[in-house]
Amino acid sequence: MTRRVDEQPHGRWVAAASTGELVSEPDENQSLSEISGFAFPVSCTTGGEMRARALARRMERAVSWLDDQGVVPFVPALFVVGSGDWAGVTLGPPYGMPHGGDGRIVVGREAGPFWQELLVIAASHPDAEMEQRLAAAYGRPADVEPFADLLIVHQLGHLTHSEGWSRSPISSWLGEIAANLCLHGYVSEAEPESLPVLETLCEAVWEAAQGPWPVRDLDRMADALAGDGANYFWFRFGLQILARRLWESAGPTALRGVVSLLQSPVQPLGDVADVLATFDLNVGRAVLDWPHFGSDAMRNNTWTRSACDGKESVIS
C-alpha cells in the first residue's frame, strides 16, 4: 500500500534512506507537534496530542477496513489543529469542518461553531420525537464533535475513486455517495455503537422545518458551497441517507460498484440511476426524484414520494 505525502505546509515529508518510513524535514517555521507510531504523518497543535492519537487510530482502522473492501485509498497526512493553526493548513472550509485534499486531512482540535449552526437547524425538525433522539445521540447540551470526528472516514472515502468525474456535475453528488458508503459501511461494521451519532444529525437536518434551501437541485450541488456551508451539508446528509440504504441493500458490492462507476467514462444521469437501481431500486428512483424522499421511506421496503408537491406513489 502506498502512503506518500510529497509536501505539507509545516515541513516536508520524505522517505528516510535507512527505513523508507516517512519522516519530516525540519522547517524553521514549523509550529505543530508530530505524533509518531503511525504509517502516515500525524501533526497536531501542541497540547492536542491525546485527541490526535485517538483520531489517527480511527483513521488507521478505517484504512484497514477499506482495504478489506477492495477499495484501498491513498493515505494522506492527518492534521489536528486548533483555531490558531487552522489558517496554516486548511484548504478553505471554516474552522472545525473536517476536509481533505492536497495530500492531507484536516480536523479541528474542537468541533467549531459551524456545527452549532447545524444543530439549530436540526432542532427545527417538526417531529418532537427527534428532540429526544438528538439528546440521546449528542447529550444535553448537545455536542456533535463525535459526529464531526467520524468524517475522517468520509474524507478517506473520497480517495477511493481519486478525482473521479472531476468535470461532470454528477460527480459532485456521486462522489459524495461513494464517500458516504465508506462512512456508513465502516461505522456499521467497525463502530456500530456510533450509528446513532452518524444517522441522527443527518436525518434531523435533512427533514428540518427551516428552509427553503437556496439550492435544492441535485445537479447544482456544487453551487451550495457558497455561504456558510449549511446548504451543502443538507445535500450531503440526504446523500448519507441514500448511502445507508445502498449499504443495507448490497453492502460492499454497492461500494465497489459506485467506486467503479466513478472510475469509468462519464455516464448520463439516467444510466447512473440505472446502476444505482441494481443495488437498490428505491435509491435509483431517489436520485431522479430528488429531493422528494424521507428518511423513513429509506428504512423500509417501499418508496414513498414526500407530500411536499402533493403527489404520492408507492412501489414494492
NUVEXZA-320722 format. One record per residue (C-alpha): x, y, z. Coordinates in pm, 1 decimal. Example, Ala and Ser with C-alpha at 12.3 -4.5 7.8 and 13.67 -1.06 7.14 Angstrom:
BEGIN
+----------+----------+----------+
!        u !        v !        w !
+----------+----------+----------+
!   1230.0 !   -450.0 !    780.0 !
!   1367.0 !   -106.0 !    714.0 !
+----------+----------+----------+
***
This chain:
BEGIN
+----------+----------+----------+
!        u !        v !        w !
+----------+----------+----------+
!      0.0 !      0.0 !      0.0 !
!    145.6 !    338.2 !    -99.6 !
!    146.6 !    603.9 !    167.7 !
!    319.1 !    910.7 !     25.7 !
!    284.0 !   1277.9 !    104.1 !
!    511.4 !   1499.2 !   -101.3 !
!    454.0 !   1839.0 !     50.5 !
!    294.2 !   1967.4 !    368.3 !
!    257.0 !   2324.7 !    495.2 !
!    466.0 !   2263.2 !    811.5 !
!    778.1 !   2085.2 !    692.4 !
!    824.3 !   1840.6 !    406.2 !
!    759.5 !   1468.9 !    443.6 !
!   1024.3 !   1248.1 !    280.1 !
!   1124.8 !    880.7 !    292.8 !
!   1410.7 !    807.6 !    529.7 !
!   1701.8 !    649.5 !    343.7 !
!   1755.5 !    376.4 !    603.6 !
!   1398.8 !    257.2 !    664.5 !
!   1178.6 !    403.4 !    393.2 !
!    945.4 !    540.0 !    661.1 !
!    802.1 !    889.7 !    628.8 !
!    984.5 !   1148.9 !    834.5 !
!    959.7 !   1525.6 !    846.6 !
!   1229.8 !   1754.6 !    719.7 !
!   1277.1 !   2038.7 !    968.9 !
!   1120.8 !   2372.5 !    884.3 !
!   1221.9 !   2673.8 !   1087.5 !
!    860.3 !   2793.2 !   1079.4 !
!    713.6 !   2459.4 !   1191.8 !
!    489.7 !   2508.3 !   1495.7 !
!    299.8 !   2179.4 !   1518.5 !
!    386.3 !   1871.4 !   1721.0 !
!    444.0 !   1548.9 !   1530.5 !
!    291.7 !   1223.3 !   1653.2 !
!    491.1 !    905.4 !   1591.4 !
!    375.7 !    546.3 !   1570.8 !
!    157.9 !    561.4 !   1259.4 !
!    222.3 !    464.6 !    898.3 !
!    113.7 !    811.7 !    786.3 !
!    225.7 !   1155.1 !    913.0 !
!     24.9 !   1297.2 !   1204.6 !
!     65.8 !   1656.5 !   1325.1 !
!   -127.5 !   1846.9 !   1586.4 !
!   -144.3 !   2171.8 !   1777.0 !
!     71.3 !   2144.0 !   2087.6 !
!   -142.0 !   2015.0 !   2372.2 !
!   -374.2 !   1818.0 !   2145.7 !
!   -167.6 !   1502.3 !   2127.9 !
!   -420.3 !   1275.0 !   2300.3 !
!   -700.7 !   1375.0 !   2064.4 !
!   -471.2 !   1348.1 !   1761.7 !
!   -372.3 !    992.9 !   1856.7 !
!   -736.8 !    892.2 !   1900.4 !
!   -829.3 !   1030.0 !   1558.0 !
!   -521.8 !    873.1 !   1397.6 !
!   -619.5 !    533.6 !   1540.7 !
!   -964.7 !    568.1 !   1384.7 !
!   -805.5 !    663.5 !   1053.7 !
!   -578.8 !    358.9 !   1081.6 !
!   -878.1 !    131.1 !   1142.9 !
!  -1068.8 !    287.0 !    854.2 !
!   -780.2 !    236.5 !    611.8 !
!   -762.4 !   -129.9 !    712.3 !
!  -1139.1 !   -166.2 !    671.2 !
!  -1132.7 !     -4.3 !    326.9 !
!   -850.1 !   -238.7 !    231.4 !
!  -1072.7 !   -532.9 !    325.8 !
!  -1343.6 !   -398.0 !     93.8 !
!  -1105.4 !   -381.7 !   -200.7 !
!  -1110.1 !     -1.1 !   -228.5 !
!   -774.4 !     98.0 !    -76.2 !
!   -729.9 !    476.8 !    -68.6 !
!   -418.7 !    684.7 !    -94.9 !
!   -339.4 !    756.9 !    270.5 !
!   -273.0 !   1126.0 !    339.3 !
!   -124.0 !   1307.8 !    635.2 !
!   -352.4 !   1394.5 !    926.6 !
!   -356.3 !   1740.5 !   1085.2 !
!   -549.4 !   1801.7 !   1409.5 !
!   -517.6 !   2172.5 !   1477.0 !
!   -661.2 !   2447.7 !   1692.6 !
!   -810.5 !   2770.1 !   1563.3 !
!   -473.7 !   2948.6 !   1576.1 !
!   -311.0 !   2694.6 !   1342.9 !
!   -611.5 !   2636.8 !   1117.9 !
!   -523.7 !   2901.8 !    858.8 !
!   -183.6 !   2742.4 !    803.5 !
!   -317.8 !   2404.2 !    692.9 !
!   -681.1 !   2447.4 !    587.4 !
!   -792.8 !   2428.8 !    225.2 !
!  -1067.8 !   2684.4 !    286.7 !
!  -1354.9 !   2542.5 !    499.2 !
!  -1442.0 !   2714.3 !    828.6 !
!  -1272.2 !   2607.1 !   1149.4 !
!  -1367.9 !   2264.0 !   1274.0 !
!  -1508.2 !   2130.2 !    946.1 !
!  -1308.2 !   1814.4 !    858.2 !
!  -1190.5 !   1819.2 !    499.2 !
!   -926.4 !   1671.9 !    273.9 !
!   -716.2 !   1739.2 !    -32.5 !
!   -361.7 !   1822.6 !   -135.9 !
!   -226.3 !   1518.3 !     48.5 !
!   -385.3 !   1593.5 !    384.4 !
!   -693.6 !   1554.1 !    602.0 !
!   -753.0 !   1849.3 !    833.0 !
!   -958.2 !   1826.1 !   1154.2 !
!  -1016.8 !   2084.9 !   1425.8 !
!   -897.5 !   2036.5 !   1780.1 !
!  -1258.5 !   2128.9 !   1868.9 !
!  -1574.6 !   2090.9 !   1664.8 !
!  -1601.1 !   2463.1 !   1582.6 !
!  -1902.9 !   2698.4 !   1563.3 !
!  -2026.4 !   2566.3 !   1227.3 !
!  -2167.7 !   2256.9 !   1395.3 !
!  -2371.4 !   2463.0 !   1638.5 !
!  -2537.4 !   2626.0 !   1339.9 !
!  -2633.3 !   2283.7 !   1207.6 !
!  -2769.4 !   2189.5 !   1549.7 !
!  -3000.8 !   2492.4 !   1539.7 !
!  -3129.4 !   2372.2 !   1202.5 !
!  -3168.6 !   2016.5 !   1333.1 !
!  -3366.1 !   2142.2 !   1633.3 !
!  -3625.6 !   2289.3 !   1396.2 !
!  -3730.0 !   1938.1 !   1287.7 !
!  -4111.3 !   1927.6 !   1301.6 !
!  -4124.3 !   1592.6 !   1484.6 !
!  -4097.6 !   1630.1 !   1863.6 !
!  -3957.9 !   1277.0 !   1886.0 !
!  -3648.1 !   1398.4 !   1703.0 !
!  -3560.8 !   1620.6 !   2000.2 !
!  -3532.4 !   1309.4 !   2216.3 !
!  -3320.6 !   1133.2 !   1952.7 !
!  -3086.0 !   1433.4 !   1927.1 !
!  -3044.0 !   1438.9 !   2305.3 !
!  -2978.6 !   1064.7 !   2318.0 !
!  -2717.9 !   1086.2 !   2041.6 !
!  -2537.4 !   1407.8 !   2138.9 !
!  -2633.5 !   1479.4 !   2501.4 !
!  -2760.5 !   1794.2 !   2672.1 !
!  -2622.9 !   2042.1 !   2588.1 !
!  -2562.4 !   1886.1 !   2250.2 !
!  -2205.0 !   1808.2 !   2148.3 !
!  -2166.6 !   1698.2 !   1785.9 !
!  -1788.1 !   1664.5 !   1796.5 !
!  -1824.8 !   1282.3 !   1787.6 !
!  -2018.3 !   1321.1 !   1460.8 !
!  -1762.4 !   1559.1 !   1310.7 !
!  -1481.5 !   1319.2 !   1401.7 !
!  -1644.3 !   1038.1 !   1203.0 !
!  -1599.2 !   1245.5 !    887.3 !
!  -1233.9 !   1142.7 !    875.0 !
!  -1366.6 !    819.9 !    722.0 !
!  -1576.6 !   1019.0 !    474.5 !
!  -1265.1 !   1205.5 !    361.6 !
!  -1077.0 !    878.7 !    314.7 !
!  -1372.7 !    758.1 !    110.5 !
!  -1319.1 !   1037.4 !   -140.9 !
!   -972.8 !    898.7 !   -210.3 !
!  -1105.8 !    559.8 !   -320.8 !
!  -1200.7 !    696.2 !   -662.2 !
!   -927.9 !    962.3 !   -697.2 !
!  -1064.1 !   1262.7 !   -886.7 !
!  -1347.6 !   1061.9 !  -1041.1 !
!  -1553.4 !   1258.8 !  -1288.5 !
!  -1390.8 !   1587.9 !  -1199.7 !
!  -1558.5 !   1776.6 !  -1484.7 !
!  -1906.8 !   1628.4 !  -1452.5 !
!  -2188.6 !   1788.1 !  -1245.7 !
!  -2296.3 !   1437.4 !  -1148.3 !
!  -1959.4 !   1381.1 !   -979.5 !
!  -2049.9 !   1631.7 !   -706.3 !
!  -2313.5 !   1401.6 !   -562.7 !
!  -2197.1 !   1061.0 !   -689.0 !
!  -1859.2 !   1117.4 !   -523.9 !
!  -2041.3 !   1204.3 !   -201.9 !
!  -2239.7 !    881.3 !   -223.4 !
!  -1914.0 !    686.3 !   -259.6 !
!  -1759.5 !    860.7 !     43.3 !
!  -2080.9 !    819.2 !    242.3 !
!  -2092.3 !    448.2 !    158.7 !
!  -1742.3 !    415.5 !    301.7 !
!  -1850.8 !    604.7 !    611.7 !
!  -2173.1 !    414.4 !    675.0 !
!  -2017.1 !     77.3 !    599.4 !
!  -1723.2 !    141.8 !    829.5 !
!  -1938.4 !    263.8 !   1118.7 !
!  -2191.0 !    -17.3 !   1086.9 !
!  -1920.1 !   -284.8 !   1089.6 !
!  -1629.9 !   -137.0 !   1288.1 !
!  -1802.8 !    103.9 !   1529.0 !
!  -2172.9 !      6.8 !   1534.0 !
!  -2223.6 !    184.1 !   1867.7 !
!  -2169.8 !    510.9 !   1675.2 !
!  -2456.8 !    457.5 !   1428.8 !
!  -2698.7 !    686.8 !   1621.1 !
!  -2428.0 !    955.9 !   1622.0 !
!  -2388.7 !    921.7 !   1245.2 !
!  -2754.2 !    896.3 !   1149.6 !
!  -2946.2 !   1130.3 !   1381.2 !
!  -2798.7 !   1464.1 !   1275.1 !
!  -2825.8 !   1366.3 !    907.7 !
!  -3193.8 !   1283.5 !    935.7 !
!  -3277.5 !   1585.2 !   1151.0 !
!  -3114.8 !   1838.8 !    916.9 !
!  -3248.7 !   1668.0 !    603.6 !
!  -3606.3 !   1688.6 !    726.9 !
!  -3581.2 !   2012.3 !    927.6 !
!  -3854.3 !   2273.4 !    913.1 !
!  -3610.7 !   2552.1 !    826.2 !
!  -3591.6 !   2643.4 !    460.7 !
!  -3632.4 !   2655.7 !    175.4 !
!  -3267.6 !   2594.7 !     99.3 !
!  -3129.9 !   2838.3 !   -160.7 !
!  -3002.6 !   2545.7 !   -372.5 !
!  -3204.8 !   2226.5 !   -394.4 !
!  -3147.3 !   2073.2 !   -739.6 !
!  -2909.7 !   1777.7 !   -732.6 !
!  -2725.2 !   1886.3 !  -1046.5 !
!  -2646.5 !   2218.5 !   -876.8 !
!  -2497.8 !   2069.9 !   -560.8 !
!  -2162.0 !   2240.4 !   -622.6 !
!  -2337.8 !   2579.1 !   -608.4 !
!  -2438.8 !   2503.3 !   -248.4 !
!  -2078.6 !   2552.0 !   -136.5 !
!  -2144.7 !   2926.0 !   -133.7 !
!  -2233.7 !   3078.4 !    201.6 !
!  -2180.2 !   2912.9 !    538.8 !
!  -2182.1 !   2554.6 !    407.4 !
!  -2509.7 !   2450.7 !    570.9 !
!  -2684.5 !   2414.6 !    233.7 !
!  -2406.1 !   2186.1 !    111.5 !
!  -2436.1 !   1968.1 !    420.1 !
!  -2810.5 !   1940.4 !    358.2 !
!  -2717.1 !   1770.8 !     29.8 !
!  -2453.1 !   1555.9 !    196.6 !
!  -2695.3 !   1444.1 !    466.3 !
!  -2960.8 !   1346.1 !    213.8 !
!  -2699.3 !   1151.0 !     22.5 !
!  -2591.7 !    987.3 !    350.6 !
!  -2944.9 !    854.4 !    388.7 !
!  -2926.8 !    709.0 !     36.3 !
!  -2583.2 !    561.5 !    108.1 !
!  -2720.9 !    389.3 !    419.2 !
!  -2994.0 !    234.1 !    207.4 !
!  -2739.5 !    116.6 !    -52.3 !
!  -2520.6 !    -38.0 !    215.1 !
!  -2811.2 !   -212.3 !    383.6 !
!  -2925.9 !   -349.4 !     46.3 !
!  -2595.4 !   -451.1 !   -115.4 !
!  -2309.1 !   -380.5 !    126.2 !
!  -1956.9 !   -389.2 !    -20.4 !
!  -2098.1 !   -474.5 !   -363.9 !
!  -2266.5 !   -135.1 !   -376.4 !
!  -1949.8 !     37.4 !   -254.9 !
!  -1728.7 !   -125.2 !   -515.5 !
!  -1992.4 !    -63.4 !   -781.4 !
!  -2016.6 !    310.7 !   -714.5 !
!  -1637.7 !    346.3 !   -698.2 !
!  -1606.4 !    156.0 !  -1026.4 !
!  -1870.3 !    379.5 !  -1183.0 !
!  -1672.1 !    689.4 !  -1085.6 !
!  -1358.5 !    539.1 !  -1235.9 !
!  -1530.8 !    461.4 !  -1566.9 !
!  -1610.3 !    704.2 !  -1851.6 !
!  -1867.4 !    970.0 !  -1760.4 !
!  -2225.3 !    843.0 !  -1776.9 !
!  -2553.8 !   1037.2 !  -1816.7 !
!  -2790.8 !   1068.4 !  -1522.8 !
!  -3032.1 !    800.6 !  -1644.2 !
!  -2754.5 !    542.3 !  -1676.2 !
!  -2616.3 !    631.7 !  -1332.0 !
!  -2963.8 !    589.7 !  -1182.2 !
!  -2993.6 !    251.1 !  -1352.2 !
!  -2665.0 !    135.5 !  -1197.8 !
!  -2774.3 !    250.9 !   -852.1 !
!  -3106.9 !     73.8 !   -903.2 !
!  -2924.1 !   -257.3 !   -949.6 !
!  -2820.6 !   -225.4 !   -584.3 !
!  -3146.3 !    -73.7 !   -458.2 !
!  -3441.1 !     24.4 !   -676.6 !
!  -3552.7 !    298.7 !   -440.5 !
!  -3215.9 !    473.1 !   -446.4 !
!  -3216.6 !    468.2 !   -826.4 !
!  -3552.6 !    641.9 !   -822.3 !
!  -3449.2 !    880.3 !   -545.6 !
!  -3172.0 !   1045.6 !   -747.6 !
!  -3418.2 !   1102.8 !  -1033.0 !
!  -3684.0 !   1236.4 !   -796.0 !
!  -3455.8 !   1441.7 !   -569.5 !
!  -3527.3 !   1575.6 !   -309.2 !
!  -3867.1 !   1411.0 !   -264.9 !
!  -3788.7 !   1131.2 !    -24.1 !
!  -3782.5 !   1095.9 !    353.1 !
!  -3553.2 !    901.5 !    581.0 !
!  -3841.5 !    680.9 !    696.6 !
!  -3906.3 !    568.1 !    338.8 !
!  -3542.3 !    465.1 !    310.5 !
!  -3575.2 !    237.6 !    615.8 !
!  -3840.4 !      5.8 !    474.5 !
!  -3919.0 !   -178.3 !    153.2 !
!  -4133.6 !     86.3 !     -8.8 !
!  -4070.3 !    413.8 !   -180.8 !
!  -4295.4 !    699.6 !    -74.1 !
!  -4279.1 !   1030.9 !   -253.5 !
!  -4292.9 !   1311.9 !      2.0 !
!  -4611.1 !   1513.0 !     23.5 !
!  -4435.9 !   1844.7 !    -40.0 !
!  -4561.2 !   1852.9 !   -400.4 !
!  -4899.5 !   1699.6 !   -331.8 !
!  -4816.6 !   1368.4 !   -502.7 !
!  -4750.5 !   1027.9 !   -357.5 !
!  -4663.8 !    693.0 !   -505.1 !
!  -4550.5 !    365.5 !   -354.0 !
!  -4367.0 !     78.1 !   -513.1 !
!  -4255.2 !   -254.1 !   -366.7 !
+----------+----------+----------+
***
